């Protein structure tokens, strides 16, 4: 949902933050960071304001390239989300197609994320009609087999780094998530979609297979038989079916949007202790690779690591006092 610019206050509580595409990274001061929602190229006609977590924009220039940027999701009216970060896929002219440069910049953005200051990461698109169309096939046509292999190595490393984050990650899939875009979503802990969500791994139609972990992650989520069907056919899976088979954790039917559903999910997750979330993520993510006995040993080890934490004591105290716990991540 887009909010008209006439509905935005013009006082100093709103800030225009700009970023030159050629700069390494332009981040606002810590005081302004909670109000940032989107960053745009100053040479472009596109302008974005921080307003209730919505993006307000005009049509971007046809060939504008905007870096994927890591920003906060919160605004003054949602202070409880001040530690929810958003990695924005922002290449609308090419439907967020993944290029060598874009994947590298996404890795750079993740490298700047400080888990001590972040509780949850959302990955979403600046365009509500699509999430990510997969690899940029125009770029792919110019690449040698070795360059393609290097690109896949870089993309696989991006997804490995995403999975290794000690905070929950949520893909907000509004629109198409195809090929590498679907693999990016599969690399997140949770996925939220809606009426416009369409997920597919159509690589077999191009004479290849998913090359950034799609065959492995999809199978772990929906099972062997369903994975074979979806990859053999390359068909699109829409919101209701995606939720039914476990590809989506939450399906937000109209008039709700995936972003709104993701914020509700984030608020629910943020009531949990961050150290406990990191421990649970480690134990659960390791489960498919371990025998039951080894998995139970890991579970006990990470459990024991929480016993002497301040957050555990705070949780017990808050329960006794019938109040919400104030977890500090220590």
Secondary structure, 3 states (H helix, E strand, C coil): CCCCHHHCCCCCCCCCCECCCCCCCCCCCHHHHCCCCCCECCCCCCCCCCECCECCCCCCCCCCCCCCEEEECCCCCCHHHCCEEEEEECCHHHCCCECHHHHHHHHHHHHCCCCCCCCEEEEEECCCCEEECCECHHHHCCCCHHHHHHHHHHHHHHHHHHHHCCCEEEEEECCEEECHHHHHHHCCCEEEEECCCEEECCHHHHCCCCCCCHHHHHHHHHCHHHHHHHHHHCCCEEHHHHHHCCCCCEEECCCCCHHHHHHHHHHHHCCCCHHHHHHHHHHHHHHCCCCHHHHHHHHHHHHHCCCCCHHHHHHHHHHHCCCCCCCCCC
